[in-house]
């Protein structure tokens, strides 16, 4: 994959495979969690939501491997309890939550995004419903585009990694980044851009990402850069 292809890619699966070895497993798992949060309203069982939340805490050292795997196992029980073809969307998102937290096979974090895409397409129409093929295809492609943007938010541009200038790390900058990360509310990203500029940051890639419409999620490469997370 070239830089030009990465910047416009809409296939999150191939993008994630390209990112292997270029980003940390923490970021891969946060991408899985971000995909699950895109369909949060479909995760109707508290055990599925808990699996995502525990996985997010685990990558920052606030949950043990045992806690994370236990949450994954409970999410798997949810997935196993769902039956019937008409329930395949619910089954798929439940499986995505299991994937996000499963540590026994870390490659499963790759599969969460695929399960979410399948669920979104399925929600647009059951396979046997006449005339729903167009809706299902549009839903699938739309979710793929959203996930590609999520992954770019988390990874940034792997061809042009940015190095932090210590002068940027003023108290207002670090405090705002920490607040957004902990609260999972990234609406102040434009304010972060202003604070960075005041601190002397003139990196256009950093500033333009902060001022972009997003989406911005936990693991955002600019926020991670400021907080020293990899």
N, C-alpha and C positions, 0 to 999 in steps of 0.2 A: 504494500500500500504506500502510495506517495503522499507527500504533505497535502497536495491539492486534493487528492481523493479523500483523505482524512477529514478535511474541513467541510466537505459537502456530503460525506457518506450518510446513508440512511439504513444501513444494515448493521444493527448493534452487535449481532453475533460475530460477524467478521471483524468488526472494530475491536471487540473484546479479545478475540484471539490474537489480533495484531498487538494488542497492549500487553500480552503476557511477557514478562521479563522486563517490560518498560515501566510498569507501575507495580506498587506493592499489592499483596493479597488483601490488605486492609481496604484498598480502594476497590478492588474487585468485589469484595463482600458488601461494601457500602453501595455500590451500583446495584447489586441484587436487592438490597433493602430499599433503595430509592424506587426501583421498579415496582416492588410490592406496595409502596406507599402511593403509587400512582393509581392503584385500584383498592385503596384502603377500605372504601365502603363495601367492597365485596368480601373482605375478610371479616365475616360476621361472627366467627368464633373467637373468643378472647384468647384461646391458646395459640391461634395463628398469629394474632397481633403481637402477643407476648414473644413469640419466636423472633419476629423482626426486631422488636425493641431490645431483646436480650442480645441479639447479634450485633446491634449498634453499640451497646455498652461493652460487649466483648472486645471489639476491635480497639477500644480505647483503654482496655485494661480494667474495666469496672464490672466485669463478670468473668467467672472462671470458665475453663473449658468444660467442666462438668455441668455447670449451669446452662451453658449454651447448648450443649448436646442434649441435655434433658429437655430444654425448651423445643429443640428440633424434634425429638422423639414424640413429644406431646402434639406438635403440629402434624406429624406424620399420622398419628392416630385420628386426627380430624379428617385428613385426606382419605384415609381408609374407610371412614364411616359414611362417606358420601357416595351414593349409588344412583344410577339412572343416567341415561344419555343426556336428558334434559338438564341434568345437574353438572354437566362437564365443566362449565365455566367456574362454578364454585369449587369443584374438585381441583381445577388447574391452579387457581389462586392459592388454595390451601397447600398445594404441592410447592408452589413458589416460595411460600413462607418457610416450609420445611427446608427447601434448598438454601435459603438465605442463612439459616442457622446451623446447618449440618456441617460438622467438623470432621466426621469420619472419612468423608471423601470431599476434599476441599474443591474439587473440580465441579461439584454440584452447584457452587455459587454461580457458575456460568449458565446453568440451566434455568435459573429463576426468571430471567428476562424472556426466555422462550415460552415458559408456562404462562406468563402474563400476556404475551402477545396472543397466544392461543385463546386464552380466556376472553380477551377483548373482542376477538373475531367471533367467538362463539356467542357472545352476548348480542352481537349484531344480527344474529339469525341462526336458527337451528339448521343443520346440514340438509334436512329433508324439506325445508320450507321453500316453496317455489318463489323465484324472483329475489332471493336473499343473497345470491352469490356476490352481486355488486356491492351490497352493503358490507358483507363480511370482508371482502377484499379491501374496501376502503378503510374499514376499521383496523384491519391488520397493518396496512401501510401507514396509517396515521399513528398507531402505537409505535411502530418501528421508528418513525421520524422523531417522536417524543423521546424515545429511549436513546437514540443517537445523540440528541441534544443533552440529555442527562449525562451520558458518558463523556461528552466533550467538556461539560462543566466540571466533572470529576478529574479528568485526565489533563485537560488543557491541550496544548499543541505539543505532542511528544517529540516533534522534530525541532522545536525551539524552546527547550526548557528554560524557565526564568529562575535566576538566582536572586535571593533576597538581599537587599541592601539594608544593613543594620540601621541606617538613618531613617528608614521608613517605619521602624517598629516603635513609634511613639506610644505613649500611654493611651491616647484616644483611639489610635488605630487598633492596637491589640485588644483593648477593652471591647470595642465594637465587634471585632471579629469573634472574640470569645462569646459574647452575648448572642450573636447570630448562630454560632455553632451549637451552643448549649440549648438554645431555645428553638432551634430549627426554623427560625423565622428570618428569611433572607431579604425581606423587603427593604432594609436599610442599605443594600449594596451600593446604590448611588452615593449615599452619605459616606460610605467607606471610601469611595473613589475620591471624594472631596478631601477627606482626612489624609489620604495617601498623598494627594497633590500638595497639601499644606506641609507634609513631612518631606517633600522633595522628590517624590516619585514622578518620573516622567516617562515610565514604560507604557507605551500605548496599548500593548496587549493586556497588561494588568488593568489599566484604567477602562479600556473599552469593554472588558469582560464584566467589570463591576457595574458599568452603566448599561449593559445589555438587558434585554427583557427576560433573559434566562431561558429555561428554568434554572434556578440555583438550588442546590441540595447539599445535604451534609456530605462532606468530602470535596466540596468545591475547591478547585486547585488554588485559587487566590487566597481563600480563607485558610486553607491548609498551609500555604506558604507562609502566611503571617504567623500562624500558631506553631510552626515548626513540625507539622505532621507530614508523614510521607505515605 
